[in-house]
Structures are given as C-alpha cells and as structure tokens.
Amino acid sequence: MTVPGPVGQVPAVRDPAALTEAAIPGVGALALAFAALDEDAALFAAERALREQECRSQARRREFTAGRLAAHLVLTALGRAPEPVLMAGRRPQFPPGVAGSLRHSGLWAVAGAGRFAMVGVDLETAAARCALGPRAVRLFCAPEEQQADVLAVFSAKESVYKALGGRATDGAELPLSRIVCEPAAHGFTAYVTGQLPFPVRALHGADGSVLTATARPHPHPAAPCPPRPAESRCPRRPPTRTTRTPLNAAFEGPAQGVAPCG
C-alpha cells in the first residue's frame, strides 16, 4: 500500500491490478483480486446458468466471466475454496460468512471480499473522466465535493452504493447525490442518511485509474445478562448522559482547511 497523498487527492500506485488488499480505516483489510476481461475461466454450473440468463451480448459475457474469476480468486485469498457466486438482489451472493463486491472497468474486473457485514468496491479507468462532463458532475457532486478529484468522488459513491445494494434505509432507490463524501487522509468519509459513516479507501493508478473500497463490520452483539434466579431480574442501569459528537468522529476528524459537506 502507499502513503496517503494530500487531502482531496488519492495516493498513487503503479499498478492497481497488483493490489491484494485495501486497508479500510477503522474496519480492517479487505482482500482484492483482479482478472482480465480477455481471460476465459471455468465457471460453476450455476454461474454458467446465470450467465446465460443475464448476459445477452458477448461483451457482457466476458465481463461476467472475469468477475466470477476474480471472485474465485478473492475467496482463495481468504483461505476458502472457490464456490459459485450468484446474485442476491443487486449484490453478488458470496458464501455464508463472506461479504463481497464486484466491478468491471476497462480491461479488468475486480472483486473485494472479507468477513464483514457489507462490502463495496469500484474501479474507474482514466477514460471514465471523459464521460464526467460539467452537467454529469453537477448531478452527483455537491459544490464542496467538486474541490476534490471528481472521478475519485464518483468512485467512492459507487463503492458505498454497492455496499448498500443501491437502497436507502427506507428501501427506496439511493441516488448518488444523497451520498455525501468528505475528503480524508485515506480517501473519503461518506455519509448517508440513517447510516453510520463509511470510511472509503481510495487509490489512484499511475494510468489515471481510481480504485475505491469500503466495508462495514458486523455489529458487536450485546453482552447477555448473566443468569439469575427465576424471581430475580436484570437490574436496570441508570440512564447515562451522552455528548453528541460529529458523525465523522467515528473514524477521522474533518481535514483542516476543507469545508464539510452538508
């Protein structure tokens, strides 16, 4: 991994496809694996059936195949035998105990996975910058967000979108404009109404590509009340006074000199 660059910039790596993990601040390491779109891979029967059902063009078939190859490789990196990766709604359905995300861009497919509650990864090639004209940027970027690399902002929002399955907490479609990204040393901290902040790791390839990744750990289960006699109950604890803190205090404070997104 590389040393983070200035706030609002993503650190550079010579070859994003050589990465094997992304460190998500406050969460842990997310395993990564890449596969070239021109590679042919043996798929499981269930994956082949899904490909026949969902992929109408040869190009889409190549993307699907490379995505599943990357998924098999990332499962191996986690110490698990490859298994079929199908779909559960909008998310790829990794084996029980593993959350993962798939993305293809340019000549590559990438898979990110780990033992987390949710995972999102995104890869954008330098060519994607050509599609981000001023009108498109205004649709998903607040003015404050446009002070950073807008391709990295777009990719960070895509990672969070994938982690949430494209849905807001009320089940409605989640537009990218409702995902607010604030620059941080590791990339971004993303905010979505009704959710805790998402730390988004961002890496910039020497070729102008951008890779972002986020993850949410499983919540810690509440400690059960110790066994008591039948006539006894768990004592009620007196209410404690809490102090409200900014949402981003869960991960990193706002960078100096950068206006928070609102």
N, C-alpha and C positions, 0 to 999 in steps of 0.2 A: 504494500500500500504506500501511498505517497503522503508527503507532508501537506496539510491543507494550505491553500493559497489565500490571497486577500479576501476579505468579506465580499460577497457578491460574485466571486469568481469560484470556479470549481477546480480542484487540483488536476494536474495533467499526468497522464500515464502514457507510456509509449505505445502500448497495445492493449486496449481494453479486453480483447479476447483472451489475453494471457492471465487475467484475474481469476482467482479461485475462490475468493470470498470478499465480502464487503462488511466492514465493521460498522454496525448501527449504534450510535451513541446511546447509552443507557439501556440497550437491549441485548446486544451480543453480535456474534459473527454470523452472517448469512452466507451459505455456500452458493457459489456461482458455477455454471458450466455453459460452454458455448458449443454450437455446432454450425457448420457452414451449410448454407441453403442448397449447395450442389451435392451434398453428401446423400447417399442412399443408405437407409437403415432398415433393419428388420424390425417390424413392429409386432406387437402382440395382436392376436386375432381381434380382440375387442377394439383396439386402436385402429386397425385396418377398417373395421366395420364403421367406426365413427368417421374416419376419413372419407369413405365412400359416401356416407350420408351428408356430410357437411361441406365437402370441398368439390366445387363444380369445375374449377379451372386447374390446369397443370401447375400454374404458379402457386395457387393456394395449397395444392397437394404437397409441393416442395416445402412450403412454409410449415405446414402441419407436421410433416415427417421430421424436419430439422428440429422443431420444437419438442417433439417427443424424444428424439435422440438426446437433446440437451437435458430433458427431464430425467431420462435414464442415467445419464452421466452424473447429474447432481445427486440422485439417490445413492449412487455408488460412492460419491464423495462423502455422504453422510453415514456410510457404513451399512447401507441397506442394499439388498438385492433389487434390481430393477423390477418394477411392476407396471401394469397398464395405468396410464394417466388419462382419464376420461374427462368429463365435464360435470360440474355441479352448478347449474345455473350459468353464471358468467365466469365462474372461476374454474381453473383446471383442478381436477379432483385427484390430489396426491394420496398416497396410502395413509391410513389412520396414524395419527401422531405427527404427521408432517404437513406443514402448510407451504404452498409454493406458488410461483407466478411464472408465466411465460411471455416472451415478447420476441418478435422478429423485426428486423430493420436492415435494409440494405442486403448484404450478403450473409448476415448472421442471424441466428436465433439464440436467445439467452434464456436460461432457467435459473431462478433463485429459489432456494428452499431452506427450511430449518424447522426446528421443533418449537414453533411459535403459534400464536392464535391466528395471525394473518400475516401475509407477505405480499409485497408489490414490487416489481422490478420494471424498468423501462430502459430502452436503448433507442437513441435517436442518432442517425447519421448526419454528417455535415450537410448533406443535400436537403435535409428537412428545413434548414434555415431559409431556403428559397421559398418554401410554402408559407413561412410566417411573415406575411406582409403586415403593414400597419393595421389594417382592418381586422385581420385574424388575431393579432396581438391584443387589440382592444377588447375582443370578445372574451378572452380568458385571463387577461392580466390587468390588475389594478395599476394606477399610475405609479405607486410606490414599487410594485414588483418589476416594472419596466426599467428600474435602475440597475437591475442585475442582468445576467445573461438570460435573455428571454427563452432561448431553447432549453437551458437548464431548468428554468421555472416551469416551462411546459412539461418537461420530462418528469420533474418532481411531482407535479399534479397528477400526471398519468400513473405514477407509482402508487400514490395514495388512492386514486380512483380504483386501480386494480385490487389493492388490498381490501377495499370496502365492497368489492363486487359491483361497483358502479351505482351503489344505492346510498341515499342519505339515511339518517336514523329513522325517519318516518316511512321508509320503503320506497320513496319517490326517486326518480332519476336524479343523479347527482351531477350537476353541471360543473365544469372545471372552474368556472368563475366563483363558485362557493367554496373552493379550496384555496385558502389564503396562505401564501408562502413568505416567510420572513428569512432573509439570509442569515446564516450561521457559519461558524468555522468549519463544520463538517459538510456544509452544503446548504440545507434549509431546515427550518422547523415549520411544519404545515399544520394549519388549523381548520377544522371542520366543525360546524355547529353540532353540539351534542356528543363530541368525541374528545378524548384526551389528545394533546398534541402528538403529531407524528414526527419523529426525527428522520430526515431524509438524507442519506449519504449520497453525495454527488461526485462523480469523477469525469474528467474531461480527457478524451483521447487526443493524441498528437495530431490526428487527422481531422479534428474538429467535432468528432462524435461526443455524445454525452451519455453516460450511464448513471441512472439513479436507482436507489433501492431503499425500501423501508420495511419495517416489521413491527408487530405488536406482540409482546409476550403474553403468555397465559396469565390470567389474574391469579393472585395467590389466594387459595381457599382460606376462608375464615377459620380460625382455630376452634374446634368444637368445645363446648362446655364440658368440663370433667364430670364423670358420673357422680350422681348424688342420690341419696336415699329417695324413695318414691315420694315422701312427704315434703321433700326439700326442692327448691327451685334455684336456678342460677341467679345469683344476686344481680340486681340491676346496678349498672355503673352510673355514677352521677354524670350529667352532661358536661362536656368539656367545651371551653370556648376556643374556637379556631380563628386563625387570622387568614384572611383572603390574600392570596398571592397571585401574581400574573400566571396565566396558563403555561407560558413558556418557561417558568421556573422549574418545571418538572424535568427539563433537560438542560437548557442553556439560557442564560440571560440575553436580552437583546444586544446586538452588537453596537458598540459606540459609534455614533455618527450616522446610524441607519434608522430612518423613521419607521416605527412599527406599522404593519399593515392593519387596516381596520375596515 
